[in-house]
Amino acid sequence: MNQKHLRQLLKEVQAGNVSIPKALSRLRTLPYEDLGFASVDHHRALRQGFPEVILCEGKTSAQILAIAKKLLKSNGPFLATRTDPAIAKRLTRLHRRAIYHQMARIVAVADSTRKPEGLIVIVTAGTSDIPVAEEARVTSEVMGSHVTTLYDVGVAGIHRLLDKQAILHQANVVIVVAGMDGVLPSVVGGLIDRPIVAVPTSQGYGANFGGLAPLLTMLNACSSGIGVVNIDNGFGAGCLAHRINAGMGSLQKSKKIR
């Protein structure tokens, strides 16, 4: 249940097209539905603007499918992250518009009626960082943001990044994904005045410590305006960037109204 569906239901009740008992039946699962092993949060879209997202890691196939079936009943956007090919195949059978984004490891159903807003630019240091960046991209796009990507423009060949500065300046927010030394967010932060979401990845040799080294580098970045999410957390970066992007769009609209 989201604001659009709730508003339509209230209009139908007001017009007499839907009885109060039927309306109550449709609202019965708010704010959540207890499945025993999971409490499906049907109220989340009303509170946060996007439905609950399934993290597939650690869940059985039966649990994932049961949760997905409940969430898909709302006919809203849908995300299942960290999916393997086997469960992705089963999830895509549940909805005709479900797509498996293999690189991102996400099964998604986008809202085809929603026009993408603003601009998020996603930058990666190397090609090995792309899977995490793709998780961020798909997340942001399904939530409603317009996204552009700049992949493999790390500091080992800084001219590649400098050649793309015009695109960076067009963004409302930039996601920077990097493993190894993790220095790229600080470099990007020194070039632009946009908020930056930094994502450390676990890509790198032994002293990378599975992403801990770039995480610490990003937390200690000398450039201002950088926020850091957890290691390999493309979903968290995509969600945060979308909210910043959407917030800037709302601010611009309010200024026009004045």
C-alpha positions as CSV (number, residue, x, y, z in Angstrom):
1,M,0.0,0.0,0.0
2,N,1.4,3.4,-1.0
3,Q,0.0,6.9,-1.0
4,K,-1.3,6.6,-4.6
5,H,-3.2,3.4,-3.9
6,L,-4.5,4.6,-0.5
7,R,-5.7,7.9,-2.0
8,Q,-7.6,6.0,-4.8
9,L,-9.2,3.7,-2.2
10,L,-10.4,6.6,-0.1
11,K,-11.9,8.2,-3.3
12,E,-13.7,5.0,-4.1
13,V,-15.1,4.8,-0.6
14,Q,-16.2,8.5,-0.8
15,A,-17.9,7.9,-4.1
16,G,-19.7,4.8,-2.8
17,N,-18.0,2.4,-5.2
18,V,-16.3,0.5,-2.4
19,S,-18.1,-0.4,0.8
20,I,-16.5,0.3,4.2
21,P,-16.2,-3.5,5.0
22,K,-14.3,-4.1,1.7
23,A,-12.1,-1.1,2.3
24,L,-11.3,-2.4,5.8
25,S,-10.5,-5.8,4.3
26,R,-8.0,-4.2,1.9
27,L,-6.4,-2.3,4.8
28,R,-6.3,-5.3,7.2
29,T,-2.6,-6.0,6.6
30,L,-1.6,-2.5,7.6
31,P,0.9,-1.8,9.1
32,Y,2.4,-5.3,8.7
33,E,1.6,-8.9,8.0
34,D,2.9,-11.6,10.3
35,L,4.2,-14.7,8.4
36,G,5.7,-16.3,11.5
37,F,9.3,-16.1,10.1
38,A,8.9,-12.5,8.8
39,S,6.7,-9.4,9.5
40,V,6.1,-8.0,6.1
41,D,5.9,-4.2,6.4
42,H,3.2,-3.1,4.1
43,H,3.2,0.4,5.7
44,R,6.7,1.3,4.7
45,A,5.8,2.9,1.3
46,L,3.5,5.3,3.2
47,R,6.3,6.2,5.7
48,Q,9.3,6.2,3.5
49,G,8.1,6.5,-0.1
50,F,9.3,3.0,-1.1
51,P,8.1,-0.5,-0.2
52,E,10.1,-3.0,2.0
53,V,13.1,-4.5,0.2
54,I,14.0,-8.2,0.5
55,L,17.6,-9.0,1.4
56,C,17.9,-12.5,0.0
57,E,21.1,-13.5,1.8
58,G,20.5,-15.7,4.7
59,K,16.9,-16.6,3.8
60,T,15.6,-19.8,2.4
61,S,14.0,-19.9,-1.1
62,A,10.6,-20.6,0.5
63,Q,11.0,-17.6,2.8
64,I,12.0,-15.3,0.0
65,L,9.2,-16.4,-2.3
66,A,6.6,-16.1,0.5
67,I,7.7,-12.5,1.3
68,A,7.9,-11.6,-2.4
69,K,4.3,-12.8,-3.1
70,K,3.0,-10.6,-0.3
71,L,4.9,-7.5,-1.4
72,L,4.0,-7.9,-5.0
73,K,0.3,-7.8,-4.2
74,S,0.5,-4.1,-3.8
75,N,1.4,-3.7,-7.5
76,G,4.1,-1.2,-6.5
77,P,7.8,-1.2,-7.2
78,F,9.7,-4.2,-5.9
79,L,13.4,-5.0,-5.1
80,A,15.0,-8.2,-4.0
81,T,18.8,-7.8,-3.4
82,R,21.7,-10.2,-3.3
83,T,19.8,-12.8,-5.3
84,D,21.5,-15.9,-6.8
85,P,20.5,-17.0,-10.3
86,A,18.3,-19.9,-9.0
87,I,16.1,-17.8,-6.8
88,A,16.1,-14.9,-9.3
89,K,14.6,-17.3,-11.9
90,R,11.8,-18.2,-9.5
91,L,11.2,-14.6,-8.5
92,T,10.9,-13.4,-12.1
93,R,8.1,-15.9,-12.6
94,L,6.0,-14.1,-10.0
95,H,5.5,-10.9,-12.0
96,R,5.4,-10.2,-15.7
97,R,7.6,-7.0,-15.4
98,A,10.1,-8.5,-13.0
99,I,13.7,-8.2,-14.3
100,Y,16.8,-10.0,-13.1
101,H,19.8,-7.6,-13.1
102,Q,22.6,-10.2,-12.9
103,M,25.6,-7.9,-12.3
104,A,23.7,-6.1,-9.6
105,R,22.3,-9.4,-8.2
106,I,18.8,-7.7,-8.0
107,V,15.4,-8.7,-9.1
108,A,13.3,-5.6,-9.6
109,V,9.9,-4.4,-10.7
110,A,10.0,-0.8,-11.6
111,D,7.0,1.6,-11.6
112,S,6.5,2.2,-15.4
113,T,4.3,5.2,-14.7
114,R,7.0,7.2,-12.8
115,K,9.2,9.6,-14.7
116,P,12.9,9.5,-13.5
117,E,13.9,12.7,-11.7
118,G,17.1,14.6,-11.1
119,L,20.5,13.1,-11.8
120,I,22.7,10.7,-9.8
121,V,26.2,10.0,-11.3
122,I,27.8,6.8,-10.2
123,V,31.6,6.6,-10.5
124,T,33.8,3.6,-10.0
125,A,37.6,3.4,-9.5
126,G,37.9,0.1,-11.5
127,T,36.0,-2.5,-13.4
128,S,36.1,-4.8,-10.4
129,D,33.9,-2.3,-8.5
130,I,31.1,-2.4,-11.0
131,P,28.9,-5.1,-9.3
132,V,28.6,-2.9,-6.2
133,A,28.0,0.2,-8.4
134,E,25.3,-1.7,-10.4
135,E,23.5,-2.6,-7.2
136,A,23.5,1.2,-6.4
137,R,22.3,2.0,-10.0
138,V,19.4,-0.4,-10.1
139,T,18.3,0.6,-6.6
140,S,18.3,4.3,-7.4
141,E,16.6,3.8,-10.8
142,V,13.8,1.7,-9.4
143,M,13.2,4.2,-6.6
144,G,12.7,6.9,-9.2
145,S,16.0,8.6,-10.0
146,H,17.8,9.2,-13.3
147,V,21.3,7.7,-13.2
148,T,24.4,8.0,-15.3
149,T,27.5,5.9,-14.8
150,L,31.2,6.6,-15.2
151,Y,33.1,3.3,-14.8
152,D,36.8,2.6,-14.4
153,V,38.0,6.2,-13.9
154,G,40.2,5.7,-10.9
155,V,43.3,7.6,-9.7
156,A,45.7,5.2,-11.5
157,G,44.7,7.1,-14.6
158,I,43.3,10.4,-13.3
159,H,43.0,11.9,-16.7
160,R,40.0,9.6,-17.3
161,L,38.1,11.3,-14.4
162,L,39.2,14.8,-15.3
163,D,37.8,14.3,-18.8
164,K,34.3,13.7,-17.3
165,Q,34.1,16.7,-15.0
166,A,31.2,18.3,-16.9
167,I,29.0,15.3,-16.2
168,L,29.9,15.4,-12.5
169,H,28.9,19.0,-12.2
170,Q,25.5,18.2,-13.6
171,A,24.7,15.7,-10.8
172,N,22.6,16.4,-7.8
173,V,24.6,13.7,-5.9
174,V,27.5,11.5,-6.8
175,I,28.1,7.9,-5.7
176,V,31.8,7.0,-5.7
177,V,32.6,3.2,-5.5
178,A,36.2,2.1,-4.9
179,G,38.3,-0.7,-3.4
180,M,42.1,-1.0,-3.2
181,D,43.3,2.3,-1.6
182,G,39.8,3.9,-1.6
183,V,41.1,7.4,-2.3
184,L,38.7,8.2,-5.3
185,P,35.9,9.9,-3.2
186,S,38.3,12.4,-1.8
187,V,39.6,13.2,-5.3
188,V,36.0,13.7,-6.6
189,G,35.1,15.7,-3.5
190,G,37.9,18.1,-4.4
191,L,36.5,18.7,-7.8
192,I,32.8,19.4,-7.3
193,D,30.3,21.0,-4.8
194,R,27.8,18.1,-4.8
195,P,27.2,15.7,-1.9
196,I,29.1,12.4,-2.3
197,V,28.1,9.0,-1.1
198,A,31.3,6.9,-0.8
199,V,31.2,3.1,-1.1
200,P,34.2,1.0,-0.1
201,T,34.4,-2.4,-1.8
202,S,36.1,-5.6,-0.8
203,Q,38.1,-5.7,-4.0
204,G,41.8,-5.6,-3.4
205,Y,44.9,-7.5,-2.3
206,G,45.6,-8.7,1.3
207,A,46.2,-5.4,3.0
208,N,42.8,-4.3,1.7
209,F,41.5,-6.4,4.6
210,G,38.2,-7.2,2.7
211,G,37.3,-3.5,2.3
212,L,38.4,-2.3,5.7
213,A,41.3,-0.3,4.2
214,P,39.2,1.7,1.7
215,L,36.5,2.2,4.4
216,L,39.0,3.8,6.8
217,T,40.4,5.9,3.9
218,M,37.0,7.2,3.0
219,L,36.1,7.9,6.6
220,N,39.3,10.0,6.9
221,A,38.8,11.8,3.5
222,C,40.2,15.3,3.5
223,S,37.5,16.6,1.1
224,S,34.3,17.9,2.6
225,G,30.7,16.8,1.9
226,I,31.4,13.0,1.8
227,G,29.2,10.4,3.6
228,V,30.4,6.8,3.8
229,V,28.2,3.6,3.7
230,N,29.3,0.1,4.7
231,I,31.6,-2.1,2.7
232,D,30.0,-3.4,-0.6
233,N,26.7,-1.7,0.4
234,G,25.5,-0.6,-3.1
235,F,21.9,-0.8,-2.0
236,G,22.4,1.6,0.9
237,A,24.3,4.0,-1.3
238,G,21.6,3.9,-4.0
239,C,18.8,4.5,-1.5
240,L,20.6,7.4,0.2
241,A,21.6,9.0,-3.1
242,H,18.0,8.7,-4.3
243,R,16.6,10.5,-1.2
244,I,19.1,13.3,-1.6
245,N,18.3,13.6,-5.3
246,A,14.5,13.5,-4.6
247,G,14.9,16.0,-1.8
248,M,16.7,18.5,-4.1
249,G,14.0,18.0,-6.7
250,S,11.3,18.9,-4.0
251,L,13.3,21.9,-3.0
252,Q,13.5,23.2,-6.6
253,K,9.7,22.7,-7.0
254,S,9.0,24.6,-3.8
255,K,11.1,27.5,-5.0
256,K,9.2,27.7,-8.3
257,I,5.9,27.7,-6.4
258,R,7.0,30.7,-4.4
